[in-house]
């Protein structure tokens, strides 16, 4: 039996789901393909709205303790998740990530052995020293659109650090270096339009929660699917979305999102029309300038021909040819020719 879910492509529904620790852990661990043993929300931003285009970017930051599947070691990382429904400028993503690199709070306190001089005994001692250790960053981008300039029909794209030496030989151990991991970040990009029903891989099966093929005919705010046929973890992931359908506050905010989208789409349509008219005006202005230039050129050519004609008349007059004959040669009035030649 099909059930309704709040569509997580809406910021309000997505945020509602990610505020549930279990759902957030399931989604992020499936994307990372790492077990998460502890997850904390460290920033829960309201959507950032670009004034003219209406582009919304929802930003959520997490501190996660993850397990390396190969070494079984644990590591605390920071996850910078940004979600955008409409095409946006790349600089908006880069600027936010840059601020996170510069944020001194994106760190954990560790104790490392180091030599310190004891102020009392004046002797050097090998003691535990408190240090702030910057966390490795994983940037996740959930896009409601595809790449603009090229088609890559992959719903999930991973770009993880793959260090090599001068001869392109892999250097796996450098990934264990705190220096290296503090200065590099991993990237995961989800292109929602490429998510399809009945996915095969575990990651894509979990991401079916975003698949717009399930959009209900009743409303774009709802997805309609048979959750009971899905894996248990998926059912746990989307449980908040089922509850969100009956949450009046969430639905109210979704209505506002629809109104804003309609407003900005109309605004964009009018703006685009104005831009087209401006371009046409500039084109006509350019053509007018071109015609003006051609007219000036023709005017110069005519003036040059007039000067040649007058010179020819004067030469004929100097040879004693009667003014009447000269006028007939150029199909002009005798008085007009006399005036041009300078004969009164």
N, C-alpha and C positions, 0 to 999 in steps of 0.2 A: 504494500500500500504506500502510495507516494505521500511524502510529507513536505510541508513548506519550511524553507529556511530564509532568514534575512540574507539578502545578497551581499556578500562581503566586499564586492567591488565598491560599495558605498562606504565612506570613511567611518560613519557612525556604527555600522554593523561590524566592520573589521575591528575597530577599536574595542567594541563590546566583547568580541571573541578573544582578542589578545589580552584583555584585562583578566581573563580567566587563566590562572597559572598553568593548569593542566593543558588547556588548548594551546596556549603559547608555546609550552614546552614541546608538545607533539609536533606543531608546525615547524618550529625552528630546528628541532633535532632531525626531522625528516629532510629539511633543506640542507643542513650541515652534514647529514649522514654521519652524525656523531651522537653518542648518548649524552644527554644533559642531566647531570645529577642535581644541579641547583640553578635556579633562574630568578633574577631580580629585575624589576623594571626600574631603571635609573633616570629615565626621562619619558614623560607621557605628554607629548606636545599636542596642542590643538592644531587642526589643519592650517597650513600657511596658504593664503589665497593671493594670487597675483592679481593686482587691481584691475588691469585692463582685459586680460585674457580669461580670467576666471579659473585658471589652472590651480588645482588644489594639491598640496603635497602634505601627506600625513607622515609624521616622524615619530618613531618609537625607539628608545634605546634600552638595551638589556645588558646586564652582566651575567655571564653564564659560565658555570663550571662544566667543562666537557671532558670526555674520556677519549684518548687516542686509541683507536681500535687495534693498532699494531703493537704499541708499547704498553697499553693499559695505564699510562700515566695520565694524571688529571691536569688541567690547565684552566685558569680563569681568563676568559676573553670578553671583549665588549662587542655587542652586535648593534650596528647602526642600521635600522630598518627604515627605508623611505618608500612610500607608496604614492603613486600618482596615476590618476585615471586618464587625463588628457596629456597630449604632447607638451613637454616642458623644456625649458632651456637647460642644457647640461650644466651650465655654471651654477644653477641653483643646487644641484646635487654636490658639485665639487666644493662650493663654498661651505656647505654644512659639514661635509666630511673634513675639510680643512680646519674648521673650528674645533672639531672633535680631536684632531691630532694635537691641537694647541691647548686643549683643556687639561690642566694638571690634575683634575679629579678623576680622569680616566686612568686610574692606576690602583694598584693594591700595595699594601704595606707588607714588606718582607724583612726578615732579619738575616744578615749575612755576616760572616766572620771577617774582621778587618783589624789591622793594627791601629791602636789608639793610645795616646799618651795619658797615663793616669795623672790628673792634676795634683793628687795628694802625694803619691809615691814618686812622681816624676819619671816613672818607668813605662816603657811601651808594653802594652798587653794585647793579646789576640782575643778580642771580645765580639759579641753580637752587636751589630750596628743596624739601626732602623733605616730602611731606605724605601723610597717610593718607586715601584716598578711599573712602568707604562704597560698597559694591557695590549695584547694583539687585537687588531680590529678586523672584524668581518662585516663588510658592507653588503646589505641585501636590498635590492631594488625590485619592487613588485609593480609592474607597469600594466596599465589598462590598455596599452597600445603596443604596437610593434616598432622596430627601428624605422626611422623615417627614410633613410637613404639607401637601405639595402634590405633584402628579404632573407632572413635566417629563420626558417620555420622550426625552431627549437623552443619548446616551452620553458626550459630551464638551461641556463648557460653558466658554467663554472669557470672562474679565472683565479686559480690558486697559484701561489708562488712556486716556481719551478727553477730553483737556482742551478746554474751551470758554471763551469770554469772557462778558461780562455779558449779551450779546445772543444767547447760545447759538451763537456763531460758532466753528467749530473753530480751534484754535491748534496747528498741527502742530509748529512749531519749538520749543515749550516742552519737547517730549520730548527735545530735545538738551541741555537744561539739566541739569547735574549736580545742582543743588539740587533740582529737581523729581523727577528719577529716584531720588534718594537717599531721598526722603520718600514715595514711592508704591511700590506693588508690584502685580504682575500675578498673576492667579489662574487656574488651570486645574483643573477638577473632572471626574473620570471616574466615572461611575456604571456599575459592572460589570454589574448585572442587565440593562441596556439594550443591551449588546453582543450582536450577532447574527452568525451565520455568513454567509459570502459578502458581506462589507461592500463598499461601493462606493468610499468615499473612502480615500485613502492612510493617513490617521491611524487610521481604524477598522480598516483591513486589518491594520495593525501591532498594534492592540489586540486582535485576535482571539486573541492569546496568552492573554488573560484570559477569553475567552468561555466561560461555563459550559455552553453548549449542547454543547460538546465533551467534557463530563465522561464518563469511561469507566464502563460498567456494572460493571466489575471493582472500582473503588474511586474514591471522591471525590477521592483524592489525585492521580489521574491524568487527563490530558486525552488524547483519542484523535483524531488527525486525519492526513490525508494531507499531510505537509509538502512533499513534492515538487511538489505543485500550487500552492504558494504562491510569492510573489515571493522573489527571492534575498535581499533584505534581511530579510524575515521569517524565512527559514531561518537566517540568521546570528543574528538576535535570540533565537530559541528554542533554539539549539544547546546552551547550558548547561542548559536544562530537560530536554533529551534525556539529557544526561550525568547529571543529578541523579537520574534514575530508578534508575540503578545505584549511586548513592552511598549507602552504608549509613547514614552519619551524617545526611544530609539526610532520608532516609526515617524514621530513628529520631526526629528532631525533629518531623517531620510527624505521627508516631504520638502524640507527646506533645501536640501541638497538638489532635489529635482528642480525646484523653483530657481535656484541659483544657476543650475546648468542651462535651463531654458532661457533665463535672462541673458547669460553671457553668450549663448549660442546666437540669440537674436542680436545682441550687441556686436558679436563678431561678424554676423551676416551684414549688418548695416555698415560696420567699419570696413569690411572687405569691399562693399559696393562703393563707398566713398573713396577707397584707395584706387579702385578701378577707374573711377571718374577722374581722379587726380592724374593717374597715369595717362588716360586719354587726353586730358587737357595739356599735359606736358608734351605728349606726342604731337598734338595739333600745334602747340606753341613751337615745337621744333620744326614742324613742316612750314609754319608761317615764316620762321627765321630763314629757312632754306629758300623759300620762294622770294623773300625779300632780297636775299643775297643774289639770286638769279636775276631779279629785276634790276638790281644795281649793275650787274654784269652786262645785261642787255642795254641798259642806259649808256654805259661807257662805250659799248660797241657802236651804238647809234651816233653818239657824239663824235666818235672817231670817223665814221662814214660821212657825217655831215661836214667835218673838217676837210675830208678828202674831196667831197663834191665842190665845196667852196674853192679849194685850191685849184681844181680842174677848171672851174668857171673863170678864175682869175688868169690862168694860163691861156685859155682860149681868147679872153679879152685882150691879153697882151700881144697876141698874134693878129689882132685887128678883125677878128670875127665879129660880125654885127650882134648886138645884144638880143635881137629878135631870134637869130639862129641859135644862140646859146640857150635862150629860154625854151625853144622848141626841143632842143636836145635833151633837156632835163624835165620836159613836160611841166614847165612852171610859167608863171606870169612874168612879163618883162620887168615890171616894177619891182617884183620880189627879188629877181635875179640882180637887178641893178643895185638894190639895197645890200645884198650879200657881197657883191663884188666891190661895193663902195663907190659906185658911180652915181652922181646926182642927176 
